[in-house]
Amino acid sequence: MGSNESPKIILYTSYACPWAHRAQIALKELDIPFETVHIDLSVPRTAEYLAINPRGLVPSLSYNGTIITESGIVSQFLADAHPSHLEKTSNEEGGALQRARINFFVDAWFSKVQGFVFPVFKAVAEEKEELAVKIVDAIVKEIEPLLKDANPYFGGATKFTLAEVLTASFVLRVIAFSKYPELLPKSLSAALEAKAPAFFKWANLVVTQESVTYIWDEKKTAERHIERFAAQK
Ligand SMILES: N[C@@H](CCC(=O)N[C@@H](CS)C(=O)NCC(=O)O)C(=O)O
């Protein structure tokens, strides 16, 4: 950004939010110092926060005083502004292709898989098994082939790439919540291991990464989800 000084970064976040979690992972992977402002999502946003992000959502990033919102854009911006192991620049050798592949992977997760996850959390116990098959089928068809060369990370990378940054918080919820039958059926984990072994191996490694776990409170987040869906039933 034209200066060797560390940028002044403030992340407006909520640790329970998987979108905000993306920005948390990006900042941690890049090892950039930042301040955290916690936004309480259980109450209406303050006028002060709405002036920062008129949509009222988290995350928002203040980067040397400039506000950037939307988790995908925030994470991409951070990776672009601080070239690193996360992604090559587009004019580096192989960079344009790596970026296209990462974009395709992230798009595949969100357009083909993620939409099947929430309905399983919400479903009553008897319907969970059947609905979870859709998650497995989508991962087998769309994600498994893209992870065949993961070694251990996307595209053979030895460290996280932007593919992991942008999907890890959602993959984490699939892997972690498989331990809570009120959210995901127990069969899910075994089905993924048998039918999508490359995904299963990758996902179980991704969820142990320090950049993913440092703000994650599995028990608290799972309990909150269980309470929320119980109240809706
Ligand atoms: N597309 C947004 C989604 C962010 C989002 O939905 N954040 C939720 C929390 S997980 C939020 O701020 N919700 C507050 C509200 O809806 O009032 C992004 O990627 O940043």
The ligand as an SDF file (V2000), in Angstrom:
LIG
                    3D

 20 19  0  0  0  0  0  0  0  0999 V2000
  -22.6110  -11.3920    2.8220 N   0  0  0  0  0  0  0  0  0  0  0  0
  -22.1640  -10.9620    4.1360 C   0  0  0  0  0  0  0  0  0  0  0  0
  -22.9110  -11.7400    5.1890 C   0  0  0  0  0  0  0  0  0  0  0  0
  -22.5690  -11.2950    6.5900 C   0  0  0  0  0  0  0  0  0  0  0  0
  -23.6470  -11.7160    7.5820 C   0  0  0  0  0  0  0  0  0  0  0  0
  -24.7070  -12.2330    7.2060 O   0  0  0  0  0  0  0  0  0  0  0  0
  -23.3750  -11.4880    8.8650 N   0  0  0  0  0  0  0  0  0  0  0  0
  -24.4030  -11.7600    9.8680 C   0  0  0  0  0  0  0  0  0  0  0  0
  -23.8850  -12.5350   11.0530 C   0  0  0  0  0  0  0  0  0  0  0  0
  -23.3430  -14.1560   10.6080 S   0  0  0  0  0  0  0  0  0  0  0  0
  -24.8850  -10.4340   10.4290 C   0  0  0  0  0  0  0  0  0  0  0  0
  -24.1400   -9.5010   10.5470 O   0  0  0  0  0  0  0  0  0  0  0  0
  -26.1670  -10.3930   10.7790 N   0  0  0  0  0  0  0  0  0  0  0  0
  -26.7390   -9.2550   11.3980 C   0  0  0  0  0  0  0  0  0  0  0  0
  -28.1530   -9.0180   10.9990 C   0  0  0  0  0  0  0  0  0  0  0  0
  -28.6290   -9.6780   10.0660 O   0  0  0  0  0  0  0  0  0  0  0  0
  -28.7600   -8.1540   11.6050 O   0  0  0  0  0  0  0  0  0  0  0  0
  -20.6700  -11.1650    4.2420 C   0  0  0  0  0  0  0  0  0  0  0  0
  -20.1650  -12.0900    3.5970 O   0  0  0  0  0  0  0  0  0  0  0  0
  -19.9800  -10.3920    4.9350 O   0  0  0  0  0  0  0  0  0  0  0  0
  1  2  1  0
  2  3  1  0
  2 18  1  0
  3  4  1  0
  4  5  1  0
  5  6  2  0
  5  7  1  0
  7  8  1  0
  8  9  1  0
  8 11  1  0
  9 10  1  0
 11 12  2  0
 11 13  1  0
 13 14  1  0
 14 15  1  0
 15 16  2  0
 15 17  1  0
 18 19  2  0
 18 20  1  0
M  END
$$$$
